[in-house]
């Protein structure tokens, strides 16, 4: 398995773990009461604003651990050069990721139009963001494995 494939798998696992652990922690703090109360909107705003730095810090730590373990296990370092193939794989994976997020965003807006509570919109946005990252990493893994 190449370095890029291992990196994609680590990204995929980290996305799932970070989001699952953070969501399990935060859902306990969901305010009781009306779905349209200011506390609910405050909760979802805080959910997103805290998720971003938590995700960044956790990913940095996971990447550092990945590079250390990878260097010890395989005795190889990260390839210093990215060629046209790597850039093309990243572009195709980003395109797939963007499509998934765009569909999720449209579904979130449809949820509001059909009268679902705002919490449904926020949950759909979170799920589409996580799904888009997962699709991007799975696409990268697939394109590297296929030999693009």
C-alpha positions in Angstrom: 0.0 0.0 0.0 1.4 3.4 -1.0 1.9 6.3 1.4 -1.0 8.2 -0.3 -3.3 5.3 0.3 -2.4 5.0 3.9 -2.8 8.7 4.4 -6.3 8.6 2.9 -7.3 5.7 5.2 -6.0 7.6 8.2 -7.9 10.7 7.1 -11.1 8.7 6.7 -10.8 7.1 10.1 -9.9 10.4 11.8 -13.0 12.1 10.3 -15.3 9.4 11.6 -13.7 9.3 15.0 -13.5 13.0 15.6 -17.0 13.7 14.5 -18.5 10.7 16.4 -16.7 11.5 19.7 -17.4 15.3 19.4 -21.1 14.7 18.5 -21.6 12.2 21.3 -20.1 14.7 23.7 -22.1 17.7 22.5 -25.5 16.0 22.0 -25.7 15.6 25.8 -25.8 19.4 26.0 -28.7 19.8 23.6 -31.2 22.3 25.2 -34.7 21.1 26.1 -37.6 23.1 24.9 -38.9 24.5 21.7 -37.1 23.7 18.5 -37.3 27.4 17.6 -35.9 28.8 20.8 -32.8 30.9 20.9 -31.0 28.3 23.0 -31.3 25.8 20.2 -29.8 28.2 17.6 -27.1 29.1 20.2 -26.3 25.4 20.6 -25.9 24.7 16.9 -23.8 27.8 16.4 -21.5 26.8 19.2 -21.5 23.2 17.9 -20.1 24.3 14.5 -17.7 26.9 15.9 -16.2 24.5 18.4 -16.1 21.6 16.0 -13.7 23.5 13.6 -10.8 24.1 16.1 -11.4 20.7 17.8 -11.2 19.0 14.4 -8.1 20.9 13.3 -6.2 20.2 16.6 -7.2 16.6 16.6 -6.2 16.1 13.0 -2.8 17.7 13.6 -2.2 15.3 16.5 -3.4 12.3 14.4 -1.1 13.3 11.5 1.9 13.6 13.7 1.2 10.2 15.2 0.6 8.8 11.7 3.9 10.1 10.4 5.9 8.8 13.4 4.3 5.3 13.2 4.6 5.3 9.4 8.3 6.2 9.5 9.0 3.6 12.2 7.0 0.8 10.5 8.0 1.3 6.9 11.3 3.2 7.2 10.2 5.6 4.5 9.3 9.3 4.7 6.6 11.3 3.0 7.3 11.7 -0.7 8.7 15.2 -0.9 7.4 15.8 -4.5 3.9 15.8 -5.7 3.6 15.2 -9.4 0.8 15.8 -11.9 -0.8 12.5 -11.0 -1.1 13.5 -7.4 -2.6 16.8 -8.3 -5.1 15.2 -10.6 -6.1 12.7 -8.0 -6.6 15.5 -5.5 -8.7 17.5 -8.0 -10.9 14.6 -8.9 -11.4 13.8 -5.2 -12.2 17.4 -4.4 -14.7 17.5 -7.2 -16.5 14.4 -5.8 -16.4 15.9 -2.4 -17.9 19.2 -3.6 -20.7 17.4 -5.4 -21.7 15.5 -2.2 -21.6 18.7 -0.1 -23.7 20.6 -2.7 -26.4 17.9 -2.6 -26.3 18.0 1.2 -26.7 21.7 1.2 -29.6 21.6 -1.1 -31.2 18.9 1.1 -30.7 21.1 4.1 -32.5 23.9 2.4 -35.3 21.6 1.3 -35.7 20.5 4.9 -36.4 24.1 5.8 -38.8 24.6 2.9 -40.9 21.6 3.8 -41.3 22.8 7.4 -38.8 20.6 9.3 -37.3 22.2 12.4 -34.0 24.1 12.1 -32.2 21.3 14.0 -32.8 19.1 10.9 -31.1 21.6 8.7 -28.1 21.7 11.0 -27.9 17.9 11.3 -28.1 17.5 7.5 -25.3 20.1 7.1 -23.1 18.3 9.5 -23.8 15.0 7.9 -23.2 16.3 4.4 -19.9 17.9 5.5 -18.7 14.7 7.1 -19.9 12.7 4.1 -18.2 15.0 1.6 -14.9 14.6 3.5 -15.3 10.8 3.5 -16.1 10.8 -0.2 -13.0 12.9 -0.9 -10.8 10.5 1.0 -12.4 7.4 -0.4 -12.0 8.9 -3.9 -8.4 9.5 -3.3 -7.9 6.0 -2.1 -9.7 4.6 -5.0 -7.8 6.7 -7.6 -4.5 5.8 -6.1 -5.4 2.1 -5.9 -6.8 2.0 -9.4 -3.5 3.4 -10.7 -5.2 6.4 -12.3 
